[in-house]
Amino acid sequence: MTKALYTAELKGKLKLNLQGEWFHEGRIFERKALSDLFHRSIVWDPEDKEFFIQIGKERARFEIEDVPFFVSSIRAEEPQTISLLGGHTEELNPKEFYLGTENQIYYRLQSGHEARLTRAAHQHLMTFGVSESEININGAQIILRPRK
């Protein structure tokens, strides 16, 4: 029989803020590895119509200030990809960028869920800017439309 090296119960108030930072009982997660684990463990429950954290058999609800996913980097060279906090990567579709009400940029993931660009990803994307609402990524002219 193998003994578990680490176990935890997911209890207490969890919160994901506008910058993609995790908080437990009002205190920010200081360990990047723990934050990345929580980002990778976000699951959508279609029955309850809400996101939750699932690590092993444990599940926990959490407060979301805006959206549950965050684009941490954009790769404009081939193969074009976006990476999320926590490490997930998917193919980039430049037409999936759009503007929020406060000019924050969002991206619609292949799953259909929204991801907010981190400050670093936002600034990187702006290097492809033609105007305040238009970007050009490797010849693809994209008009940043308002969030629906």
N, C-alpha and C positions, 0 to 999 in steps of 0.2 A: 504494500500500500504506500503510495506517494503522499508525503505530507505537504500541504500547501505552504509556500513560503510567505504568502501575504494574503490576507483577507480584509475586507472592509465592508461596512454597511453604509449605504448611501442615505444618510439622514441629515436633517438640518436644511436651512434655506439656501438654495443654490441660485445664482443669478449670473446671466451672461450680458455684459453691458454693450454699449454702442461701438466700442473699439474691439470687441471680441475677447475681452478679459473676463475670466471666471472669478466669482466671489463665493465664499461659503460663510454664512452668518456675518456678512458685511466685511469680511477680510479677503483681500485679493490672493489668488493662488500665487505663490512665490516660485514654485518649481515648474519650469517649462514642460518637463516630461509629464507632469500631472495635468497641466492645462491641455497639452496635446492629446493625452488619453481621453479627456472629456470631450474635446472637439471630435475625435474619431468615434466616440461612443454615442453621438446624437442619432436618435432613431425617431422616425415618424410613425405614429400609431393611427392608421386610417380609421379605425373603429371609434377611438376617442377624439380624433381630429386634433391631436396635439403632439408636440415633440417631447421626448424624455431622454434621459441618459440611461443606457443599459450597459453594465459591465458585468459580464458573467450572467448569473441569474438575478442580480440586483437591478432594480429600476428606480429611478428618481425623477420627479418632476423638477422643472427649474423655470425661473422667471426669465423672459426674453425681452430686453428693452426694445429691440427692433427686429432683427432676423437671426436665425440660429447659425448661419454659415457665413464665413468671411474669406474673400479672396486675398491671399497673402502675397502672391506674385503672379506676374504675367510674362509668358515667354512668347515674344513676337516672331522669333526665328523658327524655321521649320525643325521639328514639328511644333506648331503653335499650341501652347497649353496654358491653362490656369492652374494654380495650386491653391488649396484651401489651408487655413490654419488646421493643424492636425496631420497634414501630409497628403490628403487625397488630391489627385491630379486628374484632370480631364481635358479633352481636346477643346481648344478655343474656338468659339463661334462669335466673331466680332459683332454680329447683329444682335446678340443677347445682352449688350450693355444698355443701360437706360438711367435716367436721372431721377433722383428722389426729390421731395419737396424742398429740401434745403441744399440742392445741387450736389448731394452725395451721389456717387455712382454705384449702381447695383449691377449684378449679372445674374441672368436666369440659368441655373444649372441644368444639366441633362435630365435630372430627376424632376424638373419643373419647379423646384424650390428656389427661393431667392438667396443670393449671397451679397453682402455689402463689401465693397473694397476697403481694405485697410488703408491707412494714410500712405504707407509706402507704395502699395499697389496703385492707388489713386494718382500719386505723383508720377509714377512710372508711366501710367497710361496717358497722362497729360503731355508727355514728351512726344506723343504721336498726334497732338492736337493741331488742328487747322484753325479752329475758332473755339469759342466757349462751349459750343454744343456739337462740334464736329471733330471726328478723329479719322486718321488714315493709318491703318495697319497693313503694311505691305501691299499697298494699292487698293485696299478695300476702304472706300469712303463710308463712314458710319455717322449718321445723325443721331445724337443722344436725345431720345424722346423722353417725355415725362413718364414716370412710373404709373402703371395702370392700377 
